[in-house]
């Protein structure tokens, strides 16, 4: 299958997933834990999602951060404005990112994209924040420290 077709199929799946998220957040929130559901849906570790959210905002769904480069991070997982156009095309407007469950589902999708590129590795977790190696690796170490502090990861790993 040509790469362009494969990428299109992945984007089509994303569109369906994000539309589902935007239209059924209340149902997800009522039926259980958004971290577990988003992690299961995207095939990413929900504990890693929790660690990202804790590191990024301490779980503050209304968190907004203006970056030095002019971009903006929104919600508990600090979704960067670089993704706003893509998300809007798939039915997830910027303001929806302040909904905790929508934010976690988008974070899971972003993390999955990094895992597709880098595998199920610390590099992928660090790339959630940045593809620049120094920033990526520092971020991955920060997430490792959160997981160790929770007893989810041993210090020798």
Buried (B, 14 or more C-beta within 10 A) or exposed (E): EEEEEEEEEEEEEBBEBBEBBBEBBEEBBEEEBBBBBBBEBBEBBBBBBBBBBBBBBEEBBEBEEEEEEEEBBBBBBBBBBEBBEEBEEBBBEBEBBBBBBBBBBBBBBBBBBBBEEBEEEBBBBBBBBBEEEEEBBEBBEBBBBBBBEEEBBEEEE
